[in-house]
């Protein structure tokens, strides 16, 4: 058995996304534009763009906005000024945190991220200080009422690396990043659609936080996610319900 609060964490994350949908759309447009700039506007031949579009559609971004962002990225130099950067550090309770950014002013981004860490009980670290704790994986989360045997058989047949049963009853299907889309599409075709799915930096081990310490870590992560230049935040923390209640 793996994980203690996967399902609760996903539900809280979705609620947080709903509360700031406008800002999320802006970040999705930036990601789609940069992906199209680098690899063209055809998602069938540009895996990064396909993933960016999938993320945008998953948060209900209108399809016409998605298409315009891809066309803009492939047709102009607008995205050329953005630099991709990753920042790593530690949060309350010693949890590992990584923030992937797209920025047109690295000094501004560094300053904002350092301020967020300092203000919320964390420390911005050096390159590589926590990255070794994570591995890029395709991850699909299925709700507790999913039929385990059916999911296991279908996922492994589709090419998944593993299927994990969490102690809260939910399931995780893990794939290699390059196999994520094919596995997900095959599962959907078989009537098994994940409640949440993405290519992410998955921690090898996790650290549970609850109560006020967990709340402090959540405030740090939410502050980082709220920064305009931050696209994704990864952590090895698993938050108990008491942490959300204390925020």
C-alpha positions in Angstrom: 0.0 0.0 0.0 1.2 3.5 -0.8 0.2 7.0 0.3 -2.2 8.0 3.0 -4.1 11.0 1.7 -3.8 11.0 -2.1 -7.5 11.4 -2.8 -7.9 14.2 -0.3 -4.9 16.0 -1.7 -6.3 15.9 -5.2 -9.7 17.2 -4.1 -8.2 20.1 -2.3 -5.9 20.9 -5.2 -8.9 21.0 -7.6 -10.8 23.4 -5.3 -7.7 25.7 -5.1 -7.5 25.7 -8.9 -11.1 26.6 -9.3 -10.6 29.6 -7.0 -7.9 31.1 -9.3 -8.9 29.9 -12.7 -8.0 33.2 -14.5 -4.4 33.0 -13.4 -4.2 29.3 -14.3 -5.4 30.2 -17.8 -2.7 32.7 -18.2 -0.1 30.2 -17.2 -1.5 27.6 -19.5 -1.4 30.0 -22.4 2.3 30.7 -21.7 3.1 27.0 -21.5 1.2 26.2 -24.8 2.9 29.2 -26.6 6.4 28.1 -25.5 5.8 24.5 -26.4 4.5 25.4 -29.9 7.4 27.8 -30.3 9.9 25.0 -29.7 8.2 22.2 -31.5 5.5 23.4 -33.8 1.7 23.7 -33.4 0.8 20.1 -34.2 0.2 18.2 -31.0 0.5 14.9 -32.8 4.1 15.6 -33.5 4.9 17.7 -30.5 4.5 15.7 -27.3 5.2 18.7 -25.0 2.4 20.7 -26.7 0.1 17.7 -26.4 0.6 17.6 -22.7 0.2 21.4 -22.4 -3.1 21.3 -24.3 -4.3 18.4 -22.1 -3.5 20.3 -19.0 -5.3 23.4 -20.3 -8.4 21.4 -21.3 -8.4 19.6 -17.9 -8.9 23.0 -16.2 -11.7 23.8 -18.7 -9.8 26.4 -20.7 -11.9 27.2 -23.8 -10.7 25.3 -26.9 -10.4 28.5 -29.0 -8.0 30.0 -26.5 -5.9 26.8 -26.6 -5.8 26.9 -30.4 -4.9 30.7 -30.5 -2.1 30.2 -28.0 -0.6 27.3 -30.1 -0.9 29.3 -33.4 0.7 32.4 -31.7 3.6 30.3 -30.4 4.3 28.7 -33.8 3.9 31.9 -35.8 5.7 34.6 -33.9 8.8 35.3 -31.8 6.6 36.2 -28.8 7.7 33.2 -26.7 11.4 33.5 -27.5 12.0 35.8 -24.5 10.9 33.3 -21.9 13.6 31.4 -20.0 12.8 28.1 -18.3 14.2 27.8 -14.8 13.8 25.4 -11.8 14.3 26.4 -8.2 14.6 24.0 -5.3 14.4 24.3 -1.6 13.0 23.1 1.7 9.7 23.9 3.4 8.4 23.6 7.0 9.0 20.1 8.3 12.0 19.7 6.0 9.8 18.9 3.0 11.3 19.1 -0.5 9.9 21.7 -2.9 10.7 22.4 -6.6 9.2 25.2 -8.6 9.4 25.1 -12.4 9.2 28.6 -14.0 9.0 30.5 -17.2 10.3 34.0 -16.9 11.4 37.0 -18.9 13.3 38.4 -15.9 15.3 35.8 -13.9 16.4 38.2 -11.2 12.8 39.2 -10.5 11.8 35.5 -10.3 14.6 34.6 -8.0 13.8 37.5 -5.7 10.1 36.6 -5.6 10.7 32.9 -4.9 13.3 33.5 -2.2 10.9 35.9 -0.5 8.1 33.3 -0.6 10.4 30.7 1.0 11.6 33.1 3.7 8.2 34.4 4.5 6.7 31.0 5.0 9.3 29.1 7.0 11.3 27.6 4.1 14.7 27.9 2.6 15.6 28.3 -1.0 18.4 25.8 -1.8 21.0 25.3 -4.5 20.5 23.5 -7.8 20.1 19.8 -7.3 19.5 19.9 -3.5 16.2 18.1 -3.7 15.8 17.1 -7.4 17.4 13.7 -6.8 14.3 12.9 -4.6 12.0 13.1 -7.7 11.6 11.2 -10.9 9.6 12.3 -13.9 6.6 10.0 -14.3 3.2 9.9 -15.9 0.7 9.6 -13.1 -3.0 8.8 -13.3 -5.2 8.9 -10.1 -8.4 6.8 -10.0 -11.0 7.1 -7.2 -11.5 4.7 -4.4 -14.6 3.0 -6.1 -12.5 1.9 -9.1 -12.5 -1.9 -9.7 -8.9 -2.8 -8.9 -8.6 -6.0 -11.0 -10.0 -4.4 -14.1 -7.8 -1.3 -13.7 -4.7 -3.4 -13.1 -5.2 -5.6 -16.1 -6.1 -2.8 -18.5 -3.2 -0.5 -17.3 -0.5 -3.2 -17.6 -1.9 -4.3 -21.0 -1.7 -0.6 -22.1 2.0 -0.4 -21.2 1.9 1.1 -17.7 4.9 0.5 -15.4 2.9 -0.1 -12.2 -0.4 0.2 -10.5 -0.4 1.3 -6.8 -3.2 0.9 -4.3 -3.2 3.7 -1.8 -4.4 3.2 1.8 -7.3 5.7 1.2 -8.7 3.4 -1.4 -7.5 5.3 -4.5 -5.2 4.0 -7.2 -2.2 5.4 -9.0 -1.2 4.2 -12.5 2.4 5.0 -13.3 4.0 5.3 -16.7 7.2 6.4 -18.4 6.8 10.0 -19.5 6.9 9.1 -23.2 4.2 6.4 -22.7 1.8 8.5 -20.7 -0.5 9.7 -23.5 -0.8 6.3 -25.2 -1.6 4.5 -21.9 -4.1 7.2 -20.8 -5.9 7.2 -24.2 -6.1 3.4 -24.1 -7.5 3.4 -20.6 -10.1 6.0 -21.6 -11.1 4.0 -24.7 -11.7 1.0 -22.3 -14.0 3.1 -20.1 -11.4 3.9 -17.4 -10.9 7.7 -17.1 -8.7 9.0 -14.4 -9.9 11.7 -12.0 -6.5 13.4 -12.3 -3.6 12.7 -14.7 -0.4 14.4 -15.6 3.3 14.0 -16.4 4.9 15.3 -13.2 7.9 15.1 -10.9 6.9 12.3 -8.5 8.7 12.0 -5.2 10.4 8.6 -4.5 9.4 8.9 -0.8 6.9 11.2 0.9 6.7 13.1 4.2 3.4 13.5 6.0 2.5 16.8 7.5 -0.5 17.7 9.6 -1.8 20.5 11.8 -0.1 23.9 11.9 3.2 22.7 10.4 1.3 21.3 7.4 -0.7 24.5 7.2 2.6 26.5 7.0 3.8 24.3 4.2 0.5 24.7 2.3 0.8 28.4 2.6 4.3 28.3 1.1 3.2 26.1 -1.8 0.1 28.2 -2.5 2.2 31.4 -2.5 4.7 29.9 -4.9 1.8 28.7 -7.2 0.4 32.1 -7.1 3.5 33.8 -8.6 3.1 34.7 -12.2 6.4 33.1 -13.3 5.8 29.8 -11.6 4.2 27.1 -13.8 4.4 24.0 -11.6 5.2 23.3 -7.9 6.3 19.8 -6.8 6.7 18.5 -3.3 7.2 15.3 -1.4 4.7 16.4 1.2 1.4 14.5 1.8 -1.0 16.6 3.8 -3.5 15.3 6.3 -6.9 16.8 6.6 -5.9 18.7 9.8 -3.4 20.7 7.7 -6.1 22.0 5.3 -8.3 22.8 8.3 -5.6 24.9 9.9 -4.9 27.0 6.8 
